[in-house]
Amino acid sequence: MQATTWIRPESLSLLDVGCNVGAFLKTCQQAMPRLKLAGVEINETALAIAQRQLPGIDLHHTSAEDLPFAAESFDCITCLEVLEHIPAQSRVISLQEIRRVLRQDGQLILSTPHQGWFAWMDSNNIRYCLPTLYRWVVQRGLRDSVYECRGCQVEWHEHFTLEELIAIAGSGWKVITVRRGGLFLYPLMDWLSWFFYRKNLSEHPIRQLFERIANWDDSIDYGQTSYRICVVLQKVDTVESREDAENA
């Protein structure tokens, strides 16, 4: 599921919430040079990498709950595999803040893990499912210090249903597209890639092979059994949103 697929041709500005090292922003910069790009990220180490690789792009060290932009600043906002990292009590606030900085009729492209058959295979949850094994093998995760300095912890990787995502988003949205993808190979490749992530070998040929396999699996829509979900939401006024809900 390539998020760039749903960026409308007429869009002139895009904000990537949780931009990490800027990989998606770099893709957008190369594929759609007309876009005015911005990104926010709470991981200072990742943000520093993004700033080195993407000079000229408006990047900020902040969370989705406190976006440093004026209301209706962007035609398109992406939030890709980020919501599951946000504490449950902050998710609604984060989506409200995203809606605030999105222009009327602008689109939010939101992707998260999906509550499918193989949600239990999420490697990010081993610290909670098998805490003793995690401490013995991993000892300390690479992201722990990032969260600790903000007075929080790495969250359980929630796998959402479509209904849950719509409920978190709240009123003022119209569902444009729903796409699911990935089944068993996607989470399996994540497990096999752990060593390469840990050793900072993301460009290793074997790791790249795992990524290609995962992307192939992700390109197939397995419906309700899928491992991931992408929802495209359009910002509308609350009256229109209520009418859509009543007619659904």
Sequence and secondary structure as in RCSB ss.txt:
>XXXX:A:sequence
MQATTWIRPESLSLLDVGCNVGAFLKTCQQAMPRLKLAGVEINETALAIAQRQLPGIDLHHTSAEDLPFAAESFD
CITCLEVLEHIPAQSRVISLQEIRRVLRQDGQLILSTPHQGWFAWMDSNNIRYCLPTLYRWVVQRGLRDSVYECR
GCQVEWHEHFTLEELIAIAGSGWKVITVRRGGLFLYPLMDWLSWFFYRKNLSEHPIRQLFERIANWDDSIDYGQT
SYRICVVLQKVDTVESREDAENA
>XXXX:A:secstr
  GGGGS TT  EEEEET TTSHHHHHHHHH TTSEEEEEES HHHHHHHHHHSTTSEEEE  TTS  S TT EE
EEEEES GGGS GGGHHHHHHHHHHHEEEEEEEEEEEEB  TTGGG GGGHHHHSHHHHHHHTSS TTHHHHHTT
T        B HHHHHHHH SSEEEEEEEEE  SHHHHHHHHTHHHHHTT TTSHHHHHHHHHHHHHHTS  GGG
 SEEEEEEEE  HHHHHHHHHH 
